[in-house]
């Protein structure tokens, strides 16, 4: 691969993706990679899928973790439902 295409690829990845460093004990990376391969996935896809599945299981998707979404989740947990029949106009 030429230097120009490597540079273009680097710029594309930097613009399109966030980068997360992950540290594991020596030898664990290969174990995880082999397991991911057995699942028909690459290492990155396997780890990403696990994280997303865990977030969905917790009912906190990435969209709901925005500030407004987080406020909504907190407010829903702290308030009782309001009976609209008991509201009075001021």
Secondary structure, DSSP 8 states (H G I E B T S, - for coil): --HHHHHHHHHHHHHH---------TTHHHHHHHHHHHTT--HHHHHHHHHHHHHHHTT--TGGGSHHHHHHHHHHHHS----GGG----
